[in-house]
């Protein structure tokens, strides 16, 4: 998988974590630990998407635009 394709996949997965959080954030049945775990997972995926191992630093790439109506879709 090419670097950009991998970054886009990670960003789509992070958007799915965020969509899940939107659904359960106010639920009394979901603990703070579970919510925190999914926040951490989304943040980690975003950082991995922007990390360029060749440069050993975070590298700015042109991020895709996520659909406001369906965060799992890149436009």
C-alpha positions as a Python dict, from the first residue, in 0.01 Angstrom:
ca = {
    (1, 'X'): (0, 0, 0),
    (2, 'X'): (135, 339, -94),
    (3, 'X'): (206, 594, 177),
    (4, 'X'): (-79, 828, 83),
    (5, 'X'): (-328, 540, 60),
    (6, 'X'): (-224, 424, 406),
    (7, 'X'): (-263, 779, 543),
    (8, 'X'): (-610, 810, 393),
    (9, 'X'): (-712, 474, 539),
    (10, 'X'): (-595, 583, 885),
    (11, 'X'): (-789, 909, 854),
    (12, 'X'): (-1105, 721, 752),
    (13, 'X'): (-1066, 490, 1052),
    (14, 'X'): (-1013, 790, 1282),
    (15, 'X'): (-1332, 944, 1144),
    (16, 'X'): (-1515, 622, 1227),
    (17, 'X'): (-1386, 639, 1585),
    (18, 'X'): (-1510, 997, 1602),
    (19, 'X'): (-1851, 896, 1465),
    (20, 'X'): (-1876, 627, 1732),
    (21, 'X'): (-1789, 883, 1999),
    (22, 'X'): (-2061, 1114, 1870),
    (23, 'X'): (-2311, 832, 1922),
    (24, 'X'): (-2204, 721, 2273),
    (25, 'X'): (-2066, 1037, 2432),
    (26, 'X'): (-2381, 1113, 2628),
    (27, 'X'): (-2471, 752, 2704),
    (28, 'X'): (-2484, 648, 3069),
    (29, 'X'): (-2405, 292, 2961),
    (30, 'X'): (-2058, 374, 2825),
    (31, 'X'): (-1782, 439, 3079),
    (32, 'X'): (-1537, 727, 3065),
    (33, 'X'): (-1258, 473, 3014),
    (34, 'X'): (-1416, 341, 2693),
    (35, 'X'): (-1475, 693, 2565),
    (36, 'X'): (-1116, 786, 2650),
    (37, 'X'): (-987, 475, 2474),
    (38, 'X'): (-1165, 565, 2150),
    (39, 'X'): (-1045, 926, 2176),
    (40, 'X'): (-690, 797, 2211),
    (41, 'X'): (-734, 559, 1917),
    (42, 'X'): (-863, 837, 1691),
    (43, 'X'): (-576, 1068, 1791),
    (44, 'X'): (-319, 794, 1734),
    (45, 'X'): (-452, 718, 1386),
    (46, 'X'): (-444, 1086, 1293),
    (47, 'X'): (-84, 1119, 1413),
    (48, 'X'): (18, 804, 1226),
    (49, 'X'): (-146, 939, 910),
    (50, 'X'): (67, 1254, 926),
    (51, 'X'): (391, 1087, 1038),
    (52, 'X'): (655, 1046, 769),
    (53, 'X'): (903, 778, 884),
    (54, 'X'): (1152, 881, 614),
    (55, 'X'): (1182, 1229, 766),
    (56, 'X'): (1159, 1107, 1128),
    (57, 'X'): (918, 1391, 1199),
    (58, 'X'): (562, 1492, 1144),
    (59, 'X'): (516, 1603, 786),
    (60, 'X'): (238, 1815, 652),
    (61, 'X'): (45, 1646, 376),
    (62, 'X'): (-267, 1777, 211),
    (63, 'X'): (-537, 1620, 424),
    (64, 'X'): (-850, 1494, 256),
    (65, 'X'): (-1177, 1663, 336),
    (66, 'X'): (-1413, 1448, 537),
    (67, 'X'): (-1780, 1461, 450),
    (68, 'X'): (-1984, 1643, 714),
    (69, 'X'): (-2283, 1414, 659),
    (70, 'X'): (-2086, 1088, 663),
    (71, 'X'): (-1749, 1114, 842),
    (72, 'X'): (-1641, 779, 698),
    (73, 'X'): (-1645, 924, 346),
    (74, 'X'): (-1364, 1131, 197),
    (75, 'X'): (-1459, 1391, -60),
}
